[in-house]
Amino acid sequence: MLSRLSDLTDRFHGASTADCQCLCSFEEPTGTAVGDRVELVVDADGCPGRGDLAASPECRATVVDALADRDADVVRSVSGGRERTYADRAAALLLAAGRFVERAAFHDERLAERARRDPLGAAHDARGRADATATIAAETGLAEVAAAVGGGDGDGNDGGVGDDDSDRDTDTDHDDTADKADVGRYGHALAPFVGPTVARAHVRLATPPDATLVDRWSLDTGATVRLYDRAGDGREYHLEPVAHTLDDRSTRTLAAAEERLAHGGVEGGTRAPGRAVRAVADDDEPVETLAGELATYTRGHGVLEDPFADPRVSDVFVTAPVTENPVRVTVDGETVPTNVRLTPGGVATLASRFRRTSGKPFSRATPTIDAVVDVGENAAVDGEAGSVRVAGVSAPASDGLGFAFRRHDAEAWTLPALVANDTLPADAAAVLSVAVERAAAGLVAGARGAGKTTLLGALLWELPARTRTVTIEDTPELPVDALQTQGRDVQPLYAGSDDGAALTPTEALRTALRLGEGALVVGEVRGEEAATLYEAMRVGASGSAVLGTIHGDGGQAVRERVVSDLDVPESSFGATDLLVTCAAGDSRHVASIEEVRTTDDGVRFASLFERTGYGLEPTGTVARGNSTLVADLTRADESYADLRRLLDEREKGLAALATTGRTRPDDVVAAYRGRGRGRKR
């Protein structure tokens, strides 16, 4: 039986694949943090069918023959610098066909041969029989997969070869009509991810099935975004990167330039990609475009630079295992899937880049990373290069590499800018402005992604210009550089809980208190440093405002976290003057502002602003003269009414800046000159 199968396989190779020049090899990628993955790599350079398994029955037969010998998780064909990746149901169909051919050849040579070129038609034929081939089709999964892709019923409409074709000798050529029908059937069943080899990402450019176009826009990177509404499945962020729209000639040039660059054929640092392209491109090719794309995929963050450059996208998620999950983005406040998947090699390249640029360990021994990386000019938003915060995990902490990215705006936010974009109204902003200016102790609370750090950074511009400020962060996110550029005295300290950190959060806080009297800003209050921080608040050790962020939804939740979880005495927590809670819905916004009151019965909260159907509205506490915060902010020569008038003036000033578009740091600093100094605590 084995010799018969061998003879049959040899005859298949000698007959049906005579026009196919594809070379198949099995690879097990290493260094990708994806274990036990086998890829069938098809070198289709020089093959007339170019390894296009949907269009070329001969190439399809070559791949099925290979899978008759060994299983693979994915099939990847490469031709002319372009890669076609067959995954999910497409890979399952090819694998099932290979298994079917290996077993069915003993029982029915003709049906096995048909399965090599036309697995959908063979599946339909086998299902209609009452012999061993029907059982084999079921056991190998061919019948199930063919049905799942909607093919194989034999009527020529949804995937099968016609019934009158079932006995045709597959060694003979189909007529033109049959060839077109074959392409149509397999264009759906074997729809690949297609893209240049340099991309190391799968991008499905075809319109999602049963989808309605909702919106379309272009990015500064040159990419196009389409937002689709998929019937019953929500929305999809559909990305069309520049590299995936290049013609065959440009794609080959891009691949040749990458190879030259990888093998050290050019020098020049940041200019090397351009030199590599010019070394292999013809005069009439789009050299600058190709150079930019080569830089994006070899020096930048590849396909992710497109969503990084989208001002409507705040977060990007790469979920492990990357071979099974699409990249997801948060666009306009809604998290949706995209038409993009990273390859194991692509995500491993990202991990290596983050290790190098952050200087932080990231391996099996240290399977997490938290860093901020510059996305560079390729992913600039409105001409301004920014950065992204990267949180990553790897095995053994997860099933391979996974990342969460949050884009930071290159331009620092100010309080007038947040008023202008409706994060909070001018009257609420005025209360925060005066409180920070006059040395209040405040916390900005909210869930992840609610905009806590953005608001905290904006509040730093409200500190008196001569105030010395010390910031403590594990990952730099506050606008320290922008503040220093405007002449502010800001000393950053970086602390962490990992073994490689120079300072623990508690050590950093104690160091900050020795670095001179001034404002103290803690990027996130979350551990044992909380007790030291609140002791500093209680005794007024900083001499100015004490600000920070914390996870929590409103006063009671924050109190529970600080007092119960972080073991801070309630009397120390009472040193907090106000609490601002941020939230994210259709957009990020301030949900409430509360003042903290210490009574004989413990800490209580009084609401100054609450979110209603009309936005963030004052509760009347300040207007009625009942705010302990306002009373505490008055100087010795001022009355409560004087503070009310100052709040009104500050509200008008902030509103004027917002409505006239003077919201950039330069504008705000100029407008704030002459403000009074803060109160002594």
N, C-alpha and C positions, 0 to 999 in steps of 0.2 A: 504493500500500500504506500509506503514512504517513497519508494522509487517511482511509483506512478504519479504521486503528487509532485515530486521533483521534476519529472518529465513534463508534466502539465504546466508547472510554473515556468520552466524554460521555454515552452512553446508560447506561453502568454507573452513573455519578454521579447521573444523573437518576432511575434506577429503584431499584437495590438500596440506596442509601445515603440515600434520601429521609428516613428517620427519624433519621439520624445528623447531629448538629450539631458534630462534632469538627472542629477546625481544626489542620492539620498544618504544621509548619515544621521545617526542618533547621538544626541548630546545631552549631558547632564550638567547644566550650568552650575558653577561654583561661585562662592562669594556673594550670593544674592540673598542669603537668609531664607531662601525657599528650598526646603529639603525634598528629596525624592521626586524631583520633577524631571521628566524626560521630554525632550523636544525632538521631533523629526524635522531636520533642517534639509531643505531641498534647494540645491544650487542649480538655478534655472538659467544662468547666464549661458547663452549660446543655444538655448532650446527654443524652437519656433513657438511653442505654447507659452513661454515665459513663466511657467509654473502657475498659471491661472487655472485653478482647479474647477472653477465654474464654467469657463469657456472651452477648456481643452480636455476632451475625454482621454487623450493619450497621457497627459500629465496626471490626470486623475487615476488612471490605471497604474502608473508607476508608483504613486503614493500608496494606493491600496495594496499593491504587491508588497511594499516595504512593511506595511502594518499587518500583513498576514504573518510576518516573521516575528514582530515585536510590537508591544504596545507603546503608545506615546500619549502625553497629556495635551500636546498642542502640535500643530503642523505649521511650519514657517518656511515659505518659499521666498527666495531672493533672486532678483533679476534686475540688472541695470540700475543698481542703487536703490531699488524699490523693494519693499518687503510686504508680502501678503501673509497675514497670520490667521489661521483657522482655529478657532477656539470654541468652547461651549458646544452648542448642538452641531456645528459644522465639524468640529473635531470628533464628536461622538459618532456622527454618521460615517466618517471615513474609517474610524477605528472599528466600528461594528461591521463595515463592509470587509475590512481586512480579516476579521475573525470569521466572517461568513465564508469568504473565499477559501480560507485555509481548511475549513471543515466540509463545505459543500462540494468541493472539487471531487471528492471520492464518490459522491452520489450522483452528481449531475455536472459534467464538465461545462456544458453550454451555459447553464444558469450561473455557475461560478464565474465564467468568463464575462458574462453580462454584468455581474455585480462589480467587476473591476471598473468598467466604464460607466455603468448606469446603475448604481446601487438602489436608487429609488424604484426604477422599473423592476429590478430583481426582487426587491422586497414585496412589491405588489404581486408579482408572479408567484413567489414562494407562499404568500399568505393564502392564495387561492388553491393551493395543492393539499393533498391528503397524504403526503409522503414525508420522508425524513427532512427534506429541505425546509418545510414549514416549521418543523420543530427547531431546526438550526437557526432559522431567521428569528424565532422567538427567543431562543437561548442566548444568541449573540447580541441581542438588542437591536438588530437591524430593523425588524418590523416595527418596534416601538418608536425608534428614532425617526424612521421614514414617516410614520404617521404624525409625529410631533412637529415635523417641519412642513407638514401639509402636502406631502408628495407621495407618489407611488400608486395612485388609483388607476393609472393606465388610460385616462381619457384625454390626456394631452392638455388639461387645464390646470392641474395643480400638482404636477410633479412626475407623473408616470410617463413612460413611453407607451404609445398606443397598444391596445391588445393585439392588433394585427401585426405589431412589430415584435411580439414576444418571442417568435421563433426565427427572427431575422438573424443571419450570420453576422455577428458583430465585427468580423474581420473586414466586411465590406463597408464602403463609405455611405453615410447618411446623405439624403438630398438636402438642399439648402433649407427647406422648410423644417425638416427634422433638426438640423443644426441650430436654427434660431430658437426652436422650441426647447432644445436641450439647454441652451444658454439661459433662457428665461427660467426654466425649472431650477437649474442649479445656481442661478444668480440669487435666488432666495435661500435655497437649502445650504449653499456653501458661500454665503456672503462673508468675505473676510474683512478684517481690519487692514487697511492699506495705508502705507506711508513710506517715507524715505528711511533707509536703514539708519541714518544718523539720528533719527528722532527717538528711538528706544521707547516708543509709546504707540499704542493702538488707538487710532481715531476712526470711528465709523462715520463716514461722510453722508451716507444715505439718510434720507428723511425718516424719522421714526415712524413705524406703522400706526395708522389711525391717529395721526397727530395733526394739530392745527397750529399754524404759525401765529404766535402772540405778539412778538416784537423782534426787531432786528437792529443791530448796531455794529459799528466798526470800532476797532481799538487802534491805539497809536502804534502798536506793533505791526499793524497791517492785517491782523486776523479779523475774521467776521464772526459775530455771535448771533445765533438765532435762538429765541426762546419759544419752545413748543409746549402746547398743552396736549398731553397724551390721554386719550379717552380712558377715564377710569384709573389712570396711573399717575396723575399729577403732572407737573411740569418737568421739562428737560432742558438743560443748558447745552446747546449744540454749538460746538466750537469748530471753526474751519481755519486751522493755522496756515500761515503762508507756506511753510515747507510742504504741506500736504496738497497744495494746489499747483505745485511746479509741474511743468511738462516733463516728458521723459528725458529730454536732452539735459535740462537743468538738473534734474534729479541725479543723473549719472555724473555730472560735473561735481555736484555737492558731495557725492560718495567718494569720488576720486580725490577731492580736496581734503576730506576728512582722513582718508588713508594716508595722504602725504603728511598731514599734520600729526597724525598719530605715530608715524615712523620717524619723526624728527627731520622731515624734509625741508622745513622752513624754520626761521628764527624770527624773533621780533616781539616776544611777549604778547601784549594785547593786540598788536598788529598782525600777529601770525595768521589768524584766520583769513584776513584779507589777502595776505601774500600767498597763502595756500590756494585760494580760489583763483587768483590771477595767474598762478603758475600752470593751471590746468584748463582754464576757461578760454573760449574763443572770444574774439573782439566784440561780436554782436550779442553776447550773452549778458544777462542782468547781473553783472559782477557785484555791485554794491549790495543788492538784495541777497545774493548767495553768501557773501561775506558776513552779512548780518545774521543770516540764519545759521551759518556755521559757528559763529560766536555764541549764539543763543544755546545751541545744543552741545557745544564742547567747553564753553567757558561759563555759561549761565545755568539756568534751571530748566532748560528745555521747554517742553510744551506748557509747563506750569507758569512760565513767564507771561503767557497771554492772560489767564485769569488774574495774576498778580497785577497786571496793568489795567484791569477793568475797574473803573471807579465804582461800579455798582456791586462789585464782589468784595466782601469783607473777610471771608474765610474759605480755605481750600482744605479738603480732607482726602488723604490717601489711606485707605483702610486695608489692613492685612487680612488675608493674603491678597496681594495686588492682582493676581491672575484671575481672581473671581469677583472682584468688586470694582465698579467704575469710580473714577475720581468724582467727588461731590464738591459743590460750591454753595456758599450762602450768598445769594443774589437778591438784592432788595429786601433783605431780612429773611428770606425763605431758603432753606437748605434743600437742594435738588440734585439729582444725578446728572452727569454729563455723558457725552459720547466718547469719553477718553478713558483709557486704561494705561497704566504704566506697565512696562515689562519688568520682570525680575532684574534684568540688567540695568534698566533705567532707574529703578528705585535704589539699587545698590550704588549706582553712580551718585545719586543725590546724597545718600548716607556718607559716602566718602568725601564729598564736597563739604558737607556740614561739619564733619570732623576736622577737616583742614582749615576752614575759614573761622570756625568758632574756637579752635584749640581745645575743645572738650572731648573726653573719651566717649566712644560709642561703639560697643562691642558686646559679645556675650557676657563678659565680665561686668560691663556697665551698660545694661540694655535700655537705658533711657537717655534722652538729651533734651535740654531746654536752652535755646539760644536765639539770638537775633542776628539775621544775616542781611547784608545789603543785596537788593535785587538788581541794582545797577541800572544803567541807562536803557537797556533793552526792555525793561518792564516799567518804564517811567509812566506816571500818570500826569497828564496835562503838562508834560515836559519836565516834571520833577521826579528824580529817582528817589525811591523810598527804601523801606526795609520790611522784612516779615519776621514775625516771631515763629520759631519752629519748635514744636514739641514732638519728639519722636520716640518710638518704641521698637524693640527688636527681640528676636528669640534670645533667651527662653521666656521673656516676659510676654511675648505675643506670638502669633503664628506668622512670623516673618516681620519684615519692616513695614511700619505704618507711621504716618505723619499727620499732624494738624498744623496748618499755617494760618496766621492772622496778619493781614497786611497793615503796615503802619504808614500813615500819610507822611510824605516828605515835608509838607508844610505843617508847622505846629498849630494846634487848635488854640483858640482864645475864647474867652467867655462871650464876647460879642459875636463870634462866629457860631457858637452854639445857640445863641439867641436867634441868629439869622436863619439857621436850619431847623428851628422849632424843637430843639432838644429841651429847652426850657424858656419861659417867657422872661421879659426884661425885669419885671418886679421881683421874681424869684431870684434871678441872677444878681440883682442889686443887694439882696440880703446876703448871698454868699460872698459877694465882692467885699462888702463892708466887714463881714465877719472875718474873712481871711486877712484883710488889711489890718484889722484891729486884734490880731493875735488869738483868734479862736482856736479851739481844739476840735477838729472835725473828722468824721469818717465818711467815705463814699462807699456805699454798699451795693450789692447786686449780684446776679449770677454771672457766670462766665459769658463773655460776649455782650454784656449789657452796656459797655462803654465807661466803666469805672475809671480806668487809667486815662482815657481821653479827657474826662471831666477833671480829674485830679491835675493833669498837665495844664489844662486851661486855667485852673485856679492859681497856679504858680505865678501867672502874670499879674495877679491881683495883689501879690505881696508888695510892700513898699520897695521901690527900686534899690534902695541901699541895704536891704535886708540880706544878710548872709544866709544861705540855704544849704543844708546838707541833705542829700537824697540817699536812700538805701534801697537797692534793688538786687534781686538775684539775676534778672535778665534786663538789660537797659531798654526801657520803653518811654520814660519821661523825656520831655524835650530839653535835656540839659544843654546840648550843643546850641540850640536856638536861643536859649536864655543867656548863655555865655556870650554868644555873638552880639546880643543886645546890651552887653556890658554888665549883666547880672553876676554876682558873686555866688556861684553854685559849685559845691564840691560833691561829686558823686562818690559813693562807696558801693562796692559790689560784694554781696554775701551769698552764700549758698549752703545747702545742707549736705552736699555730696563730699566725698573724701578729698576731692581736688580743690575745694573752695579755700581761698586764702583766709576768709573770715566767716564765722558762723553768724547768723542774723543777730544773736544776742551780743556777740563781740563787736559787730559792726555798729550796733546801736550805742553801746557804751563808748566806742571810739568817737561816734558822731557827737556825743554830749561833751567830749573833751576838745572838739575842734572849733570851739568858739560859740558864743551866744548868737542865736538866730533861729530861723525856721527849721523844723525837722520834718522830713517827708519820707514816709515808709511806703514803698511800692505795694506791698501786700502784708497785712498783719495776719499771721497764720500759725505761729508756733510759740515756743517758750519765750521769745523776745517780747511777747505781748505784755508780760508783767513788768519788764523794765520800761517799756514804752509808757504804760499807764502811770507808773511811778513818776516818770519825767513829766507827764501831763499834770499830775496831782500837785507836784511841788513847783511847777513852772520852770523846770530846769532849762528849757530851750530858750526862754526869753522872748519867744515869738510864737507864730502859729505852729501847731503840730497837726499834720495831715497824713492820711493814709487811706488805703482801700481795704475792704474786707468782704468776704463772701457772706451773703445774708439777704433776706427779703424783709426789710423794715426793722423798726427799733427792737421789738421783742425778740425777733430771730437773732439779731446781732448781739443783744444782751445775753441771750442763751449761749451763743457761741463763745463770747468773750469770758463770761463768768463761769459757765459750767464746763465748757470744753477746754478753754485755755487757762483756767484756774486763776483768773484775775479777780481780786476782791471786788465786790460790788461797789464799795466806797471809792475804789480807784477808778472803776468804770464811770462813776459819776462825774469824773473830771472832764468827760466828753461834753462839749458844748452843743454840737449839732450833728445830725446824721442825715445824709442825702442818699436816697435809694434810687438807683438807675434800673431801667428795665428795657427789654427789647421785644418789640412786636412787629408791626409793619415797619417801624423804624425805632432807633434807639431814642430814649427820652428819660427825663427825670420823672419818677413816679411819685415821689413825696419828699418833703423836707420837714424834719422833726427836730425840736429842741429837747435836750436832755435835762430833766429836773431831778434834783436829789431831795427827797423828803424823809420824814421820820420812818416811813414805811418802805424806804428803799428808792430805787431809781424808777422814774416814770418818764413817759414821753408825751409831749404836746405837739400836735400837728400844726405846722405853719402854712404848708401848701399841700394839697391833695389832688390827685388826678381824677378828673370828672369827664363826662362826655364832651366837655368844651375845652379840655386840656388841663394843664396844671393851674389850679385856682387857689387863691389865698383863703384860709379858713376864717379869717377875721381876728385871729389871736393878736397879731401885730397891731391892727387898726384899733382894736379895743383897748390897747395899752396893757395887755396881759402877757406879753412875751418877756420871759426872764432873760432870754438871749439878748434882745434889744436893750433891756435895762442894764445888762452886764457889759454891753459894748460901749455904753456912754462913758465919757471922760468926766473928770471931777467937775469941770466947769460947764457941763452939758446936762440937759434934761432929756427925758424920754421923747418929748416933742421935737427937740433939736435933732435927735437921731432919726425920727420919722421924716423930718425935712431932708436930712442927708440921704436917706433911702430914696426919697422921691427924686432928688437931683441925680442920684446914681442911676436910677431906672431910666430917666430921660436921656442921660448920657450914653448908656449902653444901647438903648433903643435907636438913638441917632446913628451910632457907629454901625449897628446891624443893618438898618434900612438904607444907609448910603454905601454899603459894601466895604466899609473901612474896618475889616476884620483881621487882616494879616498882622503878625507881630510888629512890623515897622509902624503901621497905622496906630495900633493900640498903644505902643510905648510912647509915641508922640502925643497921643491924646491924654495919657495918664500923667504927663509931667506936671508937677505942682501939687499932686495929691498929698494929703497930710500923712504924717507918720502914724504907726499903730499905737495902741494903748499899751501901757505896761501891765503885765499880768500880775 
